[in-house]
Amino acid sequence: MENNMCNRPIYISLYEKAMPDSMSLGEKGELLQNCGYNGLEISVDETDARLARVLDPAVKRDVLAELRAGGISVRTMCLSGQRRFPFGSRDKAVRDKSHEIICRAVDFSAEAGIRVIQIPGYDVWYEDRGEDTRAYFEEGLHAVIPYASAAGVILAFETMENDFMNTSAKAMKYVEAVNSPYLQVYPDLGNIRNGTDEPIADLQSARGHIAAVHLKETVEGVFRNMEYGQGRVDFVGCMKELLSQNVGIYNCEFWYDGKTEPAEYITRNLRYIENCFKTAMEDCNG
């Protein structure tokens, strides 16, 4: 491995939900910057309030103004609201809403300077799956990619908790089917570890197609609400592979525990990740 693959800057952002919901976006941005993160991954989840960030023009205007006023770097969006409105739903009204949400999220991203929208890697979540839901899912992808492409915004699959797309290799089937530079993979290292015993080989299967990475800790059957170091994810080994692929955008995904002082909580987790990167880079350069 050539040294220059590891001797380069990386961008480490923080998932919005790692901080208390009671804080404003401006307060979150100030906190994460003071604690050493490079930026924020903004959440557009299933709640009406978060979906309004992209669907309601007045709310969108206020959110964009708050981000700009705080000088907050936002390069990625977690669009988990598609869990509620998935591409693969048998209900056409839901599929139409899914398309609208994606297009409005692309509009928001183009204005905010967001490069990558992470979309959930599953056809449906609250419905039974079948061949028809998978077909609707792929149809929805083909329909929305031209809109993202024209805006220069990448949509990237998160590897999820269920077996529809819990590995990069499974995500690549759809990336290859759509065949656009604006559809890529956004692996979640914790979900991958629960999806395969060979996570590094799985990351290799998506070489050249990884737009960004979620750094998340897991143990078997547990997918969230864990701090780094409490689980079984081989962060150093995965980082070495990702650095060799010249992946540069990483997001620390964990959830605020509701009891620890926020600055202490997010700083402690950042130090763990920074030490992992330091070890990975030293190994690359050794």
N, C-alpha and C positions, 0 to 999 in steps of 0.2 A: 504494500500500500504506500503510495507516495505521500510524503509529508504534507504537501500543499493541500491534500484533501481534508486535513484536519486543522491546519493552521489558517483559520479564517473565522470571521465573525459569525455568530449565530444569534437568532432573535428568539427570546423567551418571553412569552406573554402569560397572562393569568386569566383563567376562566372567571367570568363575572360572579358566578355563584360561590366562589371561594371566599367572598366577602359578604357581610350582612346585607339583607334585602333593604334594611332601613336606611342604608347609605344612598345618597344620590350618585348618579354617574360621575359627576364632577369630584365628589368625595372619594369614590372608588379609584378614579384615575390618579388623584393626588397621592392616595395611600400606596398604590402599587408602584408608582414611580419612586416614591420616597424609600420603598423597601427594596428597590433594585431591579424590578421587572422592566422589560422594554415596552410593554404595551398591554392592552386589554383584549380578550376575546369576548365580544358582546353576545349576549344570549337573546334569542328570539324563540321562546319555548311555547308550550301549548296554551298558556294562559292568555286571556283576552288582552290583558295589559301589555304583555310582551309582544304579542302579534300586532298590536296597534302601532308598534314602532315602525313597522313597514307598511301597514294597511291604512292607517289614519294619517292623512297629510299634515294635520296640525301637530299630532304627537311626533311624527317623523321630523318635522321642522324643529321642534323643541329639543329632541334628542341630538340631532346633528349640531344644533347650536351649542348644546352643553359639551359635546365632545370637542368642538373647535375651541370653545372658550377655555377649556382645561388643557389644551394642547395634547390631548390623549391620542396616542398611536393605536389604531385599530386595524389590523391587517386580516383578521379572520372573524367570521360570524358562525356561531353554532345555531343552526336552524332546526332545533329539535321540535318546533311546532308542527313539522310534518308528521310526527307521530299521530297527531290528532287528525290531520288532513293528508293522508298518504296518497301517492301516485296510484297505488294498486287497488284502491277501494272499488268495491262493486257498485257503489253509489256514484253515479255520474256527477252529482252536485258536489260531492266530496272531492272527486278528481279535478273538477273545474276549480274548486277553491284551492287545491294544492298547486295547480298551475298559476293561479293568481298570486298566491303567497310567494312562490319562487320568483316570479317576475318582479314583484314589488320589492323583494329582498335584493334582487340584482340592482334595481334602481337605487335603493338605499346604499348599497355597497359602492356603486359607481360614484355617488356623491361623497361618501365617507372615506374613500380611498381604501376600502377593503378589497383585498386581492382574492381571497378564497372563502367561499361559503361551504361549510360542512353540512352535508345532507345525510339523513339517516339511511343506513343500508338495509332497508327491508321494504317489502312490497306493502304489507299491512301490519298493524300492531294489534288493533282491537277487534279484528275480524279473523275468521278461519282462512288459512291460506289455501291456494289451489293454483292450477295451471292458468286460470283466468286472471287471478290477481298478479301473477308474475308477468303475464302478457300486458296487462294494463300498466304495470310498473315500467316496463321497457318502453311502451308507447309514450308514457308521460315524459320519460327522459328524452326521447327523440324530439318531442314537441317543444321542450323548454331550452334545449341546448343552443339553438340558433339565437335566442334572446340573450342568453349569457354571453355567447360568443361576440355578438355585436357590441356589447358593453365592455368586453375585455375582462370579465369576471369568471373565475374558475369555480365550478361546482365540483365538490370532492366527497366521495363516499366515506362516512365513518363506518368502521368495522364495528358491528353491534353485538348485543348480548345473545341473540338467537341464531340458529344455524343457517338462516337465509344468507347472511353475509357477515360472519364473525371472523373472517380472515381476509387478508389482502388478496389472496388467490381467488376467492369467490368474487370479490369486488372487480377484479380484473376481467372477469367474463363479460361484465356489462361495459366496462371501459373499452374493451376491444370491440364489442358489438356496436357501440355508438361511434367509436373511432373519431373523437374530436379532442384537440388539445385543451378544450374547456370542460372536459369531464375527466377527473383524476381520482386518486385515492388519498384519504386522510386517515391513516391507521390510528387506532386507539390501542396502545401497547398492552393495557390491561385486558381489554376484550380479546385481543389476539392470543394472549397467554392462556386465557380460558377456552379459546377455540382450538388451539393446537399446542402440542408439546414441542414444536420446533418453530418458535416465533421468528428467529433470525432467517431461517430458510423461507418463511412466509414473506418477510419483508423483501427478500431477494426476488421473489416472484413478481413484485411490483416495481422493480428497478426502472427508473426513468419516468415513473408515473406517480410518485409520492409528492403531493403539493405541500403538505404540512403534517405534523404529528401531534397527537394527544398523548401526553405523558400522564398515565393513570396507573394507580396501584390496585391490584386485585389479589384475591385468593380464589380457590375453586368455588364456584357458585356464588361468589360475592363480587359485585361489580361497581360499588360506589361507597362513599363515606369512609374511605380509608386514607391515612396519611402515608407518605412515602416511607419505605423501610418496614412497613407492617405486613407486606405481602410477599409475593413470589416472583414479581416481574424482574427480569434481568435487564435493568436499565443500561448498565455499562455495555453489555454485549450488543444490545439493540442500537445504542448510540453509535458504537463503532461501525456497525453496518450502515446506519443512516448517514453518518458523516462521509463514509466512502462513496455514498450515492449523491453527495453534495446537497442533501436536504438541509435547509437553513432555518425554517420556521417551526418552532416548537411551542406548544401550549401546555401549561401546568393545569391539569384538570383534577380538582378535588373540591369538596364542598365545605363551606364554613360549618364548624361544629357547634356554634351557638353558645359557646361558653368561654373559649380562649380569647384573649385580647387580640383583635384582628391583625394588628401589625406583627405581633409575635408569631401568630399562627402562619401567616403567609410567608414571613421571613424564614422561619424554621424549615418550611417545605422547600423554599427556593435554595437554601444552602445545601440541602440534600441533593437536589438536582444539579446544582453547580458542581458539587464534588464528584458526582457521577460523570458529568461531562469532562471535568478535569482528568479523571482517571482514563476515560475513553480516549481523550486526545493524547495523553501521555503514552498509552498503549499503541495508538496509531503511529506516533512519532518514534516509538522505540524500535 
